[in-house]
Amino acid sequence: MADQNGYADLEKQMLILHDHEEKHFMSSEIVRDVILGVSDGLTVPFALAAGLSGADVSSSIILIAGIAEVAAGAISMGLGGYLAATSEADHYKKELKREQDEIIAVPDTEAAEVAEILSQYGVEPHEYGPVVNALRRNPQAWLDFMMKFELGLEKPDPMRALQSAMTIAFSYIVGGLVPLVPYMLIPVATRAVVASVVITILALMIFGFAKGHFTGTQPFKSAVQTAFIGAIASAAAYSIAKLFQAYH
């Protein structure tokens, strides 16, 4: 009778789980890449254009320099994302091999580690004993458990490196073109820089708000912080250019 009740409760829990819709934003890695690319794309070319505007050069020169910077920055940032993702994958493979060897060489020690991990979640010895034994009968599940709960490592997506590189590079280009649009339309740099400042600060605020929304932080606070950082960077570049121009 107790077994039947147990199976009934388990079946009920499975139905509840099936009906339950998770509302977590799962693509955290993609969001991180987009944030990295867009934030740098909006800020760096913006600061470069503002700095060149402070040096009193034409809009065409600023535009050429800006596009060159966006191209170089996208390649550099994309390559950085690719190398970071491949390094994570290599680290996972190394730890996977080490953990696999330990399960074979010292199974009792690894089983004790499983028991210790479960006890940290409040599971009693008489409760985690069957779990430990079940894992010992399934080496692959045991290995997956140790990788996730002992080392905190998730199996990386084989396409992660390329996906990260493309996402960061594309996001950088999208963000980097925003502060350069006024220089495409306004030939006078002193007028174009004003329009660039207004457009880019607005874009930074929108981006900051979206970033705060998707990452679960305060959207308005994130919008103000993001715009403030961009404004400080461009103001510093413009001031430095003006300072050098004054002494040359």
C-alpha positions as CSV (number, residue, x, y, z in Angstrom):
1,M,0.0,0.0,0.0
2,A,2.8,2.4,0.9
3,D,4.6,1.6,-2.4
4,Q,1.4,2.3,-4.3
5,N,1.0,5.6,-2.5
6,G,4.6,6.4,-3.3
7,Y,4.1,5.7,-7.0
8,A,0.9,7.8,-7.0
9,D,2.7,10.7,-5.4
10,L,5.6,10.4,-7.9
11,E,3.2,10.3,-10.8
12,K,1.4,13.4,-9.5
13,Q,4.7,15.3,-9.1
14,M,5.6,14.4,-12.7
15,L,2.3,15.8,-13.9
16,I,2.8,19.0,-12.0
17,L,6.3,19.3,-13.4
18,H,4.9,18.8,-16.9
19,D,2.3,21.5,-16.4
20,H,4.8,23.9,-14.8
21,E,6.3,26.4,-17.2
22,E,9.7,27.8,-16.2
23,K,10.0,31.5,-16.7
24,H,13.8,31.8,-16.4
25,F,15.7,33.4,-19.2
26,M,17.8,30.4,-20.3
27,S,20.1,31.9,-23.0
28,S,22.4,33.5,-20.5
29,E,25.5,33.0,-22.6
30,I,24.0,34.6,-25.6
31,V,22.8,37.5,-23.5
32,R,26.3,37.9,-22.0
33,D,27.8,38.0,-25.5
34,V,25.3,40.5,-26.8
35,I,25.9,42.8,-23.7
36,L,29.6,42.5,-24.2
37,G,29.5,43.4,-27.9
38,V,26.9,46.1,-27.8
39,S,28.3,47.9,-24.7
40,D,31.8,48.0,-26.1
41,G,30.5,48.8,-29.6
42,L,28.5,51.8,-28.4
43,T,31.2,53.1,-26.1
44,V,34.6,52.7,-27.9
45,P,33.7,54.2,-31.4
46,F,31.6,56.9,-29.6
47,A,34.7,57.9,-27.6
48,L,36.9,57.8,-30.7
49,A,34.5,59.9,-32.7
50,A,34.2,62.4,-29.9
51,G,38.0,62.6,-29.5
52,L,38.5,63.2,-33.2
53,S,35.8,65.8,-33.2
54,G,37.7,67.6,-30.4
55,A,40.7,67.7,-32.7
56,D,38.7,69.6,-35.3
57,V,38.9,67.1,-38.2
58,S,36.3,66.6,-40.9
59,S,33.3,64.3,-40.6
60,S,34.7,62.2,-43.4
61,I,38.0,61.5,-41.6
62,I,36.1,60.7,-38.4
63,L,33.8,58.3,-40.3
64,I,36.7,56.5,-42.0
65,A,38.5,56.1,-38.6
66,G,35.3,55.1,-36.9
67,I,34.5,52.4,-39.5
68,A,38.1,51.1,-39.3
69,E,37.8,50.9,-35.6
70,V,34.5,49.1,-35.7
71,A,35.9,46.5,-38.1
72,A,39.0,46.0,-36.1
73,G,37.1,46.0,-32.8
74,A,34.6,43.4,-34.1
75,I,37.3,41.1,-35.2
76,S,39.2,41.5,-32.0
77,M,36.2,41.1,-29.7
78,G,34.9,38.1,-31.7
79,L,38.3,36.4,-31.6
80,G,38.4,37.0,-27.8
81,G,35.0,35.4,-27.4
82,Y,36.1,32.4,-29.6
83,L,39.3,31.9,-27.6
84,A,37.5,32.2,-24.3
85,A,34.9,29.6,-25.3
86,T,37.5,27.1,-26.6
87,S,39.4,27.6,-23.4
88,E,36.3,26.7,-21.4
89,A,35.8,23.6,-23.6
90,D,39.4,22.5,-23.1
91,H,39.1,23.0,-19.4
92,Y,35.9,20.9,-19.3
93,K,37.5,18.1,-21.2
94,K,40.5,18.1,-18.9
95,E,38.4,17.9,-15.8
96,L,36.1,15.3,-17.3
97,K,39.1,13.0,-18.0
98,R,40.5,13.6,-14.4
99,E,37.1,12.9,-12.8
100,Q,36.6,9.8,-15.0
101,D,40.0,8.4,-13.9
102,E,39.2,9.1,-10.2
103,I,35.9,7.2,-10.5
104,I,37.8,4.2,-11.8
105,A,40.8,4.5,-9.5
106,V,39.2,5.5,-6.2
107,P,35.4,4.7,-6.4
108,D,34.9,4.7,-2.7
109,T,36.4,8.1,-2.3
110,E,34.2,9.5,-5.1
111,A,31.1,7.8,-3.6
112,A,31.9,9.5,-0.3
113,E,32.1,12.8,-2.1
114,V,28.6,12.2,-3.6
115,A,27.3,11.5,0.0
116,E,28.9,14.7,1.2
117,I,27.4,16.8,-1.6
118,L,23.9,15.4,-0.9
119,S,24.3,15.9,2.8
120,Q,24.9,19.6,2.1
121,Y,21.4,19.8,0.7
122,G,20.0,18.4,3.9
123,V,19.6,14.8,2.6
124,E,20.0,12.2,5.5
125,P,22.3,9.2,5.2
126,H,19.4,6.7,5.0
127,E,18.0,8.8,2.1
128,Y,21.2,9.4,0.1
129,G,22.5,5.8,0.5
130,P,20.3,4.5,-2.3
131,V,21.2,7.4,-4.5
132,V,24.9,6.8,-4.1
133,N,24.4,3.1,-4.9
134,A,22.3,3.9,-8.0
135,L,25.0,6.3,-9.3
136,R,27.7,3.6,-8.7
137,R,25.7,1.3,-11.0
138,N,25.6,4.0,-13.7
139,P,29.2,5.3,-14.3
140,Q,28.1,7.9,-16.9
141,A,25.4,9.4,-14.6
142,W,27.9,9.3,-11.8
143,L,30.4,11.2,-13.9
144,D,27.8,13.8,-15.0
145,F,26.8,14.2,-11.4
146,M,30.3,14.9,-10.2
147,M,31.0,17.3,-13.0
148,K,27.9,19.3,-12.3
149,F,27.7,19.2,-8.5
150,E,31.3,18.8,-7.4
151,L,33.0,21.0,-10.0
152,G,30.1,23.2,-11.1
153,L,30.8,22.6,-14.8
154,E,28.2,22.2,-17.5
155,K,29.0,20.4,-20.7
156,P,29.8,23.1,-23.3
157,D,27.9,23.3,-26.6
158,P,30.2,22.2,-29.4
159,M,29.1,25.3,-31.4
160,R,29.6,27.6,-28.5
161,A,32.9,29.1,-29.6
162,L,31.7,30.0,-33.1
163,Q,28.4,31.2,-31.8
164,S,30.1,33.4,-29.2
165,A,32.5,34.9,-31.8
166,M,29.7,35.7,-34.3
167,T,27.4,37.1,-31.6
168,I,30.0,39.4,-30.1
169,A,31.3,40.6,-33.4
170,F,27.8,41.3,-34.8
171,S,26.7,43.0,-31.6
172,Y,29.9,45.2,-31.7
173,I,29.2,46.2,-35.3
174,V,25.5,47.1,-34.5
175,G,26.5,49.1,-31.4
176,G,29.5,50.7,-33.2
177,L,27.6,52.1,-36.1
178,V,25.2,54.0,-33.9
179,P,27.5,56.9,-32.9
180,L,28.8,57.1,-36.5
181,V,25.5,57.7,-38.2
182,P,25.5,61.5,-37.7
183,Y,28.9,61.7,-39.3
184,M,27.5,60.0,-42.4
185,L,24.8,62.6,-42.7
186,I,26.3,65.9,-41.3
187,P,29.6,67.1,-43.0
188,V,30.5,69.5,-40.2
189,A,32.1,67.5,-37.3
190,T,31.2,70.1,-34.6
191,R,27.5,69.7,-35.5
192,A,27.8,65.9,-36.1
193,V,29.3,65.3,-32.6
194,V,26.3,66.9,-30.9
195,A,23.9,64.7,-32.8
196,S,26.2,61.7,-32.1
197,V,26.1,62.4,-28.4
198,V,22.3,62.7,-28.3
199,I,21.8,59.5,-30.3
200,T,24.4,57.5,-28.5
201,I,23.3,58.5,-25.0
202,L,19.8,57.6,-25.9
203,A,20.9,54.2,-27.4
204,L,23.0,53.6,-24.2
205,M,20.0,54.2,-22.0
206,I,17.8,51.9,-24.1
207,F,20.4,49.3,-24.1
208,G,21.0,49.7,-20.4
209,F,17.3,49.3,-19.7
210,A,17.1,46.2,-21.8
211,K,20.2,44.8,-20.1
212,G,18.7,45.4,-16.7
213,H,15.4,43.8,-17.7
214,F,17.0,40.6,-19.1
215,T,19.6,40.2,-16.3
216,G,17.0,40.7,-13.5
217,T,18.6,43.9,-12.2
218,Q,16.9,47.3,-11.9
219,P,16.3,48.5,-15.5
220,F,16.2,52.2,-14.8
221,K,19.4,52.0,-12.7
222,S,21.1,50.0,-15.4
223,A,20.0,52.5,-18.0
224,V,21.5,55.5,-16.1
225,Q,24.7,53.6,-15.3
226,T,25.3,52.5,-18.9
227,A,24.7,56.0,-20.3
228,F,26.9,57.6,-17.6
229,I,29.8,55.3,-18.5
230,G,29.5,56.1,-22.2
231,A,29.2,59.8,-21.5
232,I,32.3,59.8,-19.2
233,A,34.3,57.9,-21.9
234,S,33.4,60.3,-24.7
235,A,33.9,63.4,-22.5
236,A,37.4,62.2,-21.5
237,A,38.4,61.5,-25.2
238,Y,37.0,64.9,-26.3
239,S,38.8,66.8,-23.5
240,I,42.1,65.0,-24.1
241,A,42.0,65.8,-27.8
242,K,41.2,69.5,-27.1
243,L,44.1,69.6,-24.5
244,F,46.6,68.2,-27.0
245,Q,45.3,70.6,-29.7
246,A,45.8,73.5,-27.4
247,Y,49.5,72.7,-26.8
248,H,50.3,71.9,-30.4
